[in-house]
C-alpha cells in the first residue's frame, strides 16, 4: 500500500485571472485561455526565424546536420521536421527537401531508418518517421509505411517470447539487443501516432503494460520498486527499476526518484494510447505535474543534475500538455499557469544571439546546438498551435 499522502487533484482549467506572482504570465480576459499574447507571439516568430536562419546556414552539403562532425540522420530528422512545420519554409522548401533526402538515405532494407554501425535503431527510425510523415512525396510515404512495420516489430512482446507478466513486455529499447525504456517507448509511440497508425492497434495496449510499470504508482504497477511511489515516472522497470534521477528517501523509505522528462513522456504516451483522463494513471501523473510544475529545471532531478536533459524536457513538456488538451495548469499551490506563454517566455530567455540554443549541462547530446535548437523550435511550434 502506498503510505505517502497524495495531494488532492486541483481543477486543471481555471477562469482567467490575474496570476499571483511576477513570474506568471498575465493574459487579458478577452483572449481565449491558452492563446499567446500578440506581442509575445511576435517575439516567438522572430526567435524561430532567427533559429531557422542559424540551422539553414549549418546545413551540410549532403542535406544533413551533424553529430560529432558527421552528418547524422536522427538530428537531421528533428531539424527537418522543424523546417517542414515552419510557415516560412514548409515541406516543399529546398532546405526541407534536402533534409528529407538525407533522412531517406538512411532507410534500410528491413524498413528501419538508421545507421547500421549505430545501436540506436528505434531512436533513429522514430525521429525519421516523425519528419518523413510531413512529406507528400511518394518515396517518403513508402518509407514511413515500411518503418511503421519495423517499429512495431521492435516492441518486446510474444514474438520475442515475452508475456504480459514480464517487465520487458510492451516496451522498446534502442534495438532488439537493448533492454526497453520509457524514452524509446514514448518515441516509438509518437512516431506511430504521427504515421497515422490507428490507436486501436494492439501496439498501444501492449505499450501501456510497459508504461504502467514505469509509473511509481502501486495501484497499477505490480513491481516492488513502486510500493512507495508518487505517481511520477522513471526510465525503466527493467532490472529492478532504473531512474536517471537516482533515488530519494521519503518518510523513511528509499525509492526510485521520478522526474519530469519521463513523467511528461508517460503522460503523452497515455494520451496517444487513448487512456481516459479519469484513469488513475493519468490523474496521478497530472497530480505529480501539479506538484512539481516548473520550467527552471528538469523537474525533480537532483540539484546537481537539474539541467540535464532540459531541452528534451521542454520538447516533451510541450507535446504532452498539447496532447492533454488543457490550456491552463493549476499547480499544487493553486497558481494558474498558461503553460504555452510560460514555455515561450522561458525559451526566448535562453536563446543565444546567433539564434541557437545549447545546454551547458552536457548529457544526452545536449551540447549539440543543432539538436537543442531543433528541440526548442519544435517546442515553440507546439506552443503556437
Legacy VTK file of the C-alpha trace (Angstrom):
# vtk DataFile Version 3.0
C-alpha trace
ASCII
DATASET POLYDATA
POINTS 385 float
0.000 0.000 0.000
1.190 3.476 -0.724
1.919 5.226 2.561
2.597 8.625 1.031
-0.097 11.240 1.281
-1.316 12.242 -2.152
-2.117 15.814 -2.989
-5.684 16.496 -3.886
-6.089 16.864 -7.644
-6.878 20.503 -8.296
-9.044 21.539 -11.259
-6.860 21.952 -14.312
-8.950 24.505 -16.164
-9.371 27.781 -14.340
-11.138 31.029 -15.018
-8.988 33.778 -16.456
-7.419 35.666 -13.577
-4.522 37.864 -12.593
-1.806 35.480 -11.524
-0.246 35.653 -8.137
3.443 36.345 -8.692
5.542 38.275 -11.219
6.880 35.087 -12.801
3.434 34.157 -14.057
2.167 35.377 -17.394
-0.703 37.849 -17.318
-3.261 37.371 -20.040
-6.222 39.533 -20.977
-9.747 38.474 -20.160
-10.875 38.880 -23.762
-8.222 36.457 -25.010
-9.106 32.734 -25.096
-7.407 30.608 -22.461
-4.059 29.327 -23.636
-3.700 31.706 -26.569
-0.403 33.579 -26.785
-0.295 37.292 -26.091
0.048 39.014 -29.508
3.276 40.775 -28.531
4.769 37.553 -27.220
3.642 35.769 -30.377
5.612 38.294 -32.463
8.686 37.658 -30.349
8.272 33.912 -30.794
8.017 34.345 -34.564
11.223 36.389 -34.538
13.013 33.848 -32.339
12.005 30.983 -34.604
13.077 32.913 -37.701
16.458 33.574 -36.085
16.797 29.887 -35.177
15.878 28.756 -38.675
18.496 31.088 -40.091
21.096 29.511 -37.821
20.034 25.996 -38.852
19.803 26.807 -42.548
23.376 28.151 -42.544
24.591 24.951 -40.859
23.040 22.501 -43.337
25.771 20.232 -44.717
26.338 19.554 -48.431
24.525 16.206 -48.165
21.457 17.912 -46.669
22.073 16.839 -43.102
23.022 18.358 -39.761
25.912 16.989 -37.746
26.635 14.972 -34.655
30.308 14.524 -33.811
31.290 16.341 -37.006
29.420 13.920 -39.277
26.035 14.255 -40.925
23.558 12.485 -38.666
20.127 11.297 -39.897
18.485 11.493 -36.458
19.419 15.116 -35.773
18.665 15.817 -39.429
15.183 14.379 -38.965
14.422 16.619 -35.983
15.717 19.735 -37.734
13.894 18.830 -40.942
10.645 18.404 -39.025
11.089 21.929 -37.668
11.578 23.277 -41.205
8.622 21.284 -42.536
6.347 22.779 -39.863
7.611 26.332 -40.269
5.259 28.739 -42.046
8.165 30.387 -43.871
9.597 27.131 -45.188
7.280 24.099 -45.211
7.739 20.636 -46.748
8.385 21.874 -50.293
11.206 24.283 -49.441
14.615 23.238 -50.843
16.151 23.215 -47.351
13.459 20.838 -46.142
13.645 18.712 -49.269
17.399 18.228 -48.822
16.738 17.217 -45.223
14.123 14.660 -46.279
16.589 13.257 -48.819
19.297 12.811 -46.172
16.866 11.003 -43.863
15.750 8.722 -46.711
19.360 7.817 -47.409
19.409 6.082 -44.028
16.451 3.820 -44.911
17.431 0.146 -44.669
16.085 -2.978 -46.373
14.369 -4.087 -43.130
12.279 -0.891 -43.103
14.243 0.866 -40.396
15.823 4.288 -40.825
19.188 4.169 -39.090
22.946 3.851 -39.397
23.923 0.147 -39.249
27.051 0.944 -37.255
24.962 2.645 -34.543
22.979 0.767 -31.910
20.108 3.274 -31.942
17.689 1.733 -34.418
14.468 2.582 -32.628
15.505 6.169 -31.883
16.730 6.896 -35.405
13.725 5.266 -37.051
11.243 7.027 -34.760
12.538 10.535 -35.410
12.903 9.676 -39.104
9.221 8.778 -39.263
8.254 11.966 -37.407
9.948 14.003 -40.131
9.001 11.985 -43.200
5.346 11.830 -42.135
5.194 15.533 -43.070
6.236 14.893 -46.674
3.773 14.256 -49.503
6.431 12.676 -51.720
5.811 9.026 -52.721
9.248 7.836 -51.605
8.730 9.366 -48.153
5.284 7.809 -47.830
6.676 4.417 -48.802
9.495 4.759 -46.270
7.043 5.662 -43.497
4.886 2.630 -44.314
7.885 0.301 -44.095
9.269 1.981 -40.990
5.911 1.642 -39.257
6.157 -2.124 -39.513
9.786 -2.050 -38.409
8.930 -0.102 -35.236
6.047 -2.415 -34.358
8.463 -5.313 -34.772
10.888 -3.765 -32.267
8.320 -3.903 -29.469
9.082 -6.637 -26.951
6.059 -8.965 -26.988
5.015 -12.522 -27.768
7.133 -12.509 -30.910
10.224 -12.490 -28.718
8.734 -14.986 -26.283
7.621 -12.425 -23.692
4.309 -12.453 -21.845
2.495 -9.555 -20.128
3.792 -10.782 -16.770
7.380 -9.954 -17.750
8.807 -6.435 -17.351
10.154 -6.158 -20.913
6.688 -6.733 -22.367
5.290 -3.869 -24.436
8.391 -1.697 -24.283
11.008 -0.707 -26.817
14.705 -0.040 -26.389
17.326 1.275 -28.762
17.064 -2.020 -30.640
16.237 -5.679 -30.088
19.530 -6.231 -28.325
18.767 -3.479 -25.784
16.502 -3.575 -22.746
13.373 -1.403 -23.114
12.992 2.035 -21.573
10.335 4.731 -21.456
12.268 7.235 -23.567
12.499 4.877 -26.533
8.962 3.592 -25.989
7.464 7.093 -25.986
9.395 7.981 -29.147
8.170 4.836 -30.862
4.562 5.660 -29.930
4.898 9.263 -31.085
6.289 8.081 -34.416
3.479 5.549 -34.849
0.955 8.229 -33.879
2.452 10.605 -36.462
2.463 7.845 -39.075
-1.307 7.522 -38.771
-1.333 4.129 -37.053
-4.781 3.607 -35.550
-4.936 3.990 -31.751
-6.884 0.723 -31.813
-3.764 -1.135 -32.936
-2.599 -3.648 -30.291
0.830 -1.975 -30.120
-0.646 0.798 -27.937
-2.310 -1.585 -25.493
0.887 -3.609 -25.210
2.887 -0.441 -24.684
0.617 0.557 -21.812
1.619 -2.606 -19.951
5.222 -1.413 -20.032
4.422 2.277 -19.482
2.316 1.445 -16.409
5.333 -0.332 -14.952
7.379 2.851 -15.406
4.973 4.795 -13.196
5.637 4.974 -9.474
2.027 4.077 -8.697
1.388 0.901 -6.688
-2.309 0.819 -7.606
-1.436 -0.004 -11.222
2.230 -1.072 -11.101
2.939 -4.624 -9.943
6.683 -4.057 -9.470
8.063 -3.928 -5.901
10.013 -0.716 -6.533
6.715 1.212 -6.948
5.467 0.366 -3.434
6.109 3.865 -2.106
5.533 5.726 -5.349
4.360 9.265 -6.017
2.647 8.925 -9.415
5.639 10.141 -11.446
7.602 8.114 -13.975
11.069 6.593 -14.093
13.242 5.486 -17.005
12.643 1.721 -16.988
11.204 -1.075 -14.852
13.847 -3.499 -16.184
16.453 -4.975 -13.866
14.565 -3.994 -10.738
13.831 -0.456 -11.942
16.062 2.352 -13.190
15.818 6.118 -12.800
18.241 8.587 -14.350
17.461 10.756 -11.321
18.675 8.132 -8.857
16.852 7.534 -5.591
15.342 9.579 -2.780
14.188 8.885 0.763
10.624 9.840 1.707
9.032 9.054 5.087
11.897 6.708 5.843
11.523 4.750 2.608
14.096 4.811 -0.157
12.553 4.794 -3.612
13.476 5.410 -7.222
13.180 9.095 -7.987
10.597 10.055 -10.617
11.439 13.044 -12.788
9.977 15.496 -15.250
11.049 14.408 -18.708
9.882 10.837 -18.118
6.653 11.877 -16.388
5.638 14.108 -19.290
6.699 11.326 -21.685
4.466 8.926 -19.798
1.535 11.345 -19.886
1.920 11.946 -23.622
2.103 8.226 -24.320
-1.037 7.550 -22.315
-2.929 10.189 -24.292
-1.743 8.686 -27.596
-2.901 5.296 -26.318
-6.340 6.826 -25.612
-6.183 6.328 -21.859
-9.015 8.348 -20.337
-8.271 11.495 -18.324
-10.067 9.955 -15.340
-7.929 6.835 -15.392
-5.903 6.750 -12.147
-2.648 6.614 -14.103
-3.431 9.868 -15.888
-4.860 11.527 -12.775
-1.822 10.725 -10.652
0.561 11.785 -13.410
-1.215 15.139 -13.517
-1.083 15.432 -9.722
2.685 14.883 -9.951
2.920 17.580 -12.643
0.906 19.984 -10.497
3.161 19.325 -7.518
6.418 19.670 -9.496
5.433 22.278 -12.094
8.491 24.287 -13.164
10.356 25.346 -16.271
13.537 26.251 -14.418
14.864 22.699 -14.421
14.073 19.146 -15.402
11.581 18.677 -12.536
12.603 16.645 -9.505
16.072 15.880 -10.792
18.687 16.173 -8.013
20.187 19.650 -7.765
23.470 18.589 -9.356
21.566 17.216 -12.353
18.803 19.809 -12.527
19.617 20.988 -16.066
20.447 17.611 -17.577
18.062 16.729 -20.388
16.455 20.166 -20.016
15.632 20.716 -23.711
14.388 17.160 -24.193
12.139 18.031 -21.259
10.922 21.280 -22.851
10.052 19.463 -26.072
8.264 16.646 -24.240
6.503 19.122 -21.916
5.034 20.928 -24.925
3.957 17.763 -26.733
2.438 16.216 -23.611
0.414 19.224 -22.464
-0.777 19.921 -26.012
-1.943 16.314 -26.259
-3.609 16.524 -22.833
-5.582 19.486 -24.089
-5.819 21.869 -21.125
-4.562 25.432 -21.747
-4.051 26.307 -18.076
-2.414 24.149 -15.422
-3.134 24.870 -11.761
-0.205 23.861 -9.595
-0.376 22.350 -6.115
-0.269 25.840 -4.564
-3.274 26.989 -6.574
-1.277 29.141 -9.022
-2.528 29.200 -12.596
-0.099 28.683 -15.444
-0.706 29.498 -19.084
1.888 26.882 -19.961
2.252 27.974 -23.589
3.168 31.540 -22.663
5.455 30.455 -19.853
7.269 27.964 -22.084
7.751 30.552 -24.825
8.985 33.166 -22.376
11.446 30.710 -20.874
12.853 29.543 -24.204
13.186 33.092 -25.507
15.219 33.973 -22.418
17.655 31.140 -23.174
18.202 31.725 -26.898
21.699 32.781 -27.934
22.347 35.779 -30.172
23.108 33.602 -33.210
19.623 32.056 -32.963
20.699 28.772 -31.403
20.151 27.093 -28.071
22.613 24.820 -26.295
22.715 23.100 -22.914
25.892 23.695 -20.924
24.934 20.736 -18.723
26.053 18.305 -21.391
24.242 14.992 -21.262
22.267 13.067 -23.867
23.874 15.065 -26.718
22.535 18.401 -25.435
25.828 20.175 -26.067
24.962 19.828 -29.766
23.374 23.160 -30.791
21.593 21.632 -33.795
19.810 19.036 -31.672
18.971 21.512 -28.905
17.854 24.207 -31.343
15.590 21.658 -33.021
14.082 20.678 -29.639
13.490 24.365 -28.854
11.906 25.257 -32.190
9.680 22.166 -32.082
8.559 23.128 -28.564
7.806 26.703 -29.654
5.896 25.453 -32.686
3.805 23.226 -30.417
3.105 26.162 -28.112
1.919 28.260 -31.045
-0.717 25.745 -32.153
LINES 1 386
385 0 1 2 3 4 5 6 7 8 9 10 11 12 13 14 15 16 17 18 19 20 21 22 23 24 25 26 27 28 29 30 31 32 33 34 35 36 37 38 39 40 41 42 43 44 45 46 47 48 49 50 51 52 53 54 55 56 57 58 59 60 61 62 63 64 65 66 67 68 69 70 71 72 73 74 75 76 77 78 79 80 81 82 83 84 85 86 87 88 89 90 91 92 93 94 95 96 97 98 99 100 101 102 103 104 105 106 107 108 109 110 111 112 113 114 115 116 117 118 119 120 121 122 123 124 125 126 127 128 129 130 131 132 133 134 135 136 137 138 139 140 141 142 143 144 145 146 147 148 149 150 151 152 153 154 155 156 157 158 159 160 161 162 163 164 165 166 167 168 169 170 171 172 173 174 175 176 177 178 179 180 181 182 183 184 185 186 187 188 189 190 191 192 193 194 195 196 197 198 199 200 201 202 203 204 205 206 207 208 209 210 211 212 213 214 215 216 217 218 219 220 221 222 223 224 225 226 227 228 229 230 231 232 233 234 235 236 237 238 239 240 241 242 243 244 245 246 247 248 249 250 251 252 253 254 255 256 257 258 259 260 261 262 263 264 265 266 267 268 269 270 271 272 273 274 275 276 277 278 279 280 281 282 283 284 285 286 287 288 289 290 291 292 293 294 295 296 297 298 299 300 301 302 303 304 305 306 307 308 309 310 311 312 313 314 315 316 317 318 319 320 321 322 323 324 325 326 327 328 329 330 331 332 333 334 335 336 337 338 339 340 341 342 343 344 345 346 347 348 349 350 351 352 353 354 355 356 357 358 359 360 361 362 363 364 365 366 367 368 369 370 371 372 373 374 375 376 377 378 379 380 381 382 383 384
